[in-house]
């Protein structure tokens, strides 16, 4: 899938150890998944992919354009201290330790 990212605005937040990013994504097919946008944004910013959180993807019907809002952190400790666990899980695909996925929990209850 071909996609181009143009950074519109960068806003440094020293206190939280991150940069707020506003960017425009141009794509030709379906809206690119969060994972692909994150990967391309990391390349463009020269940061690790693990330190970027996509807050919002705002699409415009029929245009092949989307506006994204993201945070690019300096360190993982800043990311974990600031972002919600649900947002981190959305980007990493990992659940908190000790939490069983819903299917496993239901199967355990039925036995």
C-alpha positions as CSV (number, residue, x, y, z in Angstrom):
1,X,0.0,0.0,0.0
2,X,1.4,3.4,-1.0
3,X,1.1,6.2,1.5
4,X,2.8,9.5,2.0
5,X,3.1,11.4,5.3
6,X,3.5,15.1,5.6
7,X,4.2,16.5,9.0
8,X,2.2,19.7,9.5
9,X,3.1,20.6,13.1
10,X,5.5,19.5,15.8
11,X,5.0,20.7,19.3
12,X,7.7,19.9,22.0
13,X,6.4,19.1,25.5
14,X,9.5,19.0,27.7
15,X,7.6,18.2,30.9
16,X,6.1,15.0,29.5
17,X,9.2,14.1,27.4
18,X,7.4,14.0,24.1
19,X,6.6,15.8,20.8
20,X,3.0,16.3,19.7
21,X,2.7,15.5,16.0
22,X,0.0,16.6,13.6
23,X,0.4,15.1,10.1
24,X,-1.4,14.5,6.9
25,X,-1.5,11.1,5.3
26,X,-2.2,10.6,1.6
27,X,-3.2,7.1,0.6
28,X,-4.5,5.4,-2.5
29,X,-6.6,2.5,-1.3
30,X,-8.2,1.9,2.1
31,X,-7.2,3.9,5.2
32,X,-3.8,2.5,6.3
33,X,-3.8,0.6,9.6
34,X,-2.4,2.3,12.7
35,X,0.6,-0.1,12.6
36,X,1.7,1.0,9.1
37,X,1.2,4.7,9.9
38,X,3.2,4.3,13.1
39,X,6.0,2.6,11.2
40,X,6.2,5.3,8.5
41,X,6.0,8.1,11.0
42,X,8.9,6.5,13.0
43,X,11.0,6.5,9.9
44,X,10.2,10.1,9.1
45,X,10.9,11.3,12.7
46,X,14.0,9.1,13.2
47,X,12.5,7.5,16.4
48,X,11.8,4.0,17.5
49,X,8.4,2.7,16.5
50,X,7.8,1.6,20.1
51,X,7.9,5.2,21.3
52,X,5.1,6.5,19.0
53,X,1.5,6.5,19.9
54,X,-1.2,7.4,17.3
55,X,-3.9,9.3,19.2
56,X,-6.3,9.8,16.4
57,X,-6.8,9.1,12.7
58,X,-9.3,11.5,11.2
59,X,-10.4,10.5,7.7
60,X,-12.2,12.6,5.1
61,X,-14.8,10.7,3.1
62,X,-13.8,10.0,-0.5
63,X,-10.6,12.0,-0.5
64,X,-7.8,9.5,0.2
65,X,-6.5,11.9,2.9
66,X,-6.4,11.5,6.7
67,X,-5.1,13.8,9.5
68,X,-3.3,12.1,12.3
69,X,-2.5,13.2,15.8
70,X,0.4,11.4,17.5
71,X,2.8,11.6,20.4
72,X,6.5,10.7,19.9
73,X,8.2,10.0,23.2
74,X,11.9,10.3,24.1
75,X,11.9,7.3,26.5
76,X,9.7,4.3,27.3
77,X,9.3,5.4,30.9
78,X,7.7,8.7,29.8
79,X,5.3,6.8,27.5
80,X,4.2,4.4,30.3
81,X,3.8,7.3,32.8
82,X,1.7,9.4,30.5
83,X,-0.4,7.1,28.2
84,X,-3.4,5.0,29.3
85,X,-2.9,1.3,29.4
86,X,-5.7,0.8,26.8
87,X,-3.8,3.1,24.4
88,X,-0.5,1.2,25.0
89,X,-2.3,-2.2,24.5
90,X,-3.8,-0.9,21.2
91,X,-0.4,-0.2,19.8
92,X,1.6,-3.2,21.2
93,X,-1.1,-5.8,21.1
94,X,-0.1,-7.0,24.6
95,X,-2.4,-7.3,27.6
96,X,-1.4,-6.5,31.1
97,X,0.2,-9.5,32.9
98,X,-2.3,-11.5,34.8
99,X,-5.2,-10.7,32.5
100,X,-6.5,-13.6,30.4
101,X,-8.0,-12.9,27.0
102,X,-11.8,-13.0,26.9
103,X,-12.0,-16.4,25.2
104,X,-9.7,-18.1,27.7
105,X,-11.6,-16.5,30.6
106,X,-15.0,-17.8,29.3
107,X,-13.6,-21.3,28.7
108,X,-12.2,-21.4,32.3
109,X,-15.6,-20.3,33.7
110,X,-17.5,-23.0,31.7
111,X,-15.4,-25.9,33.1
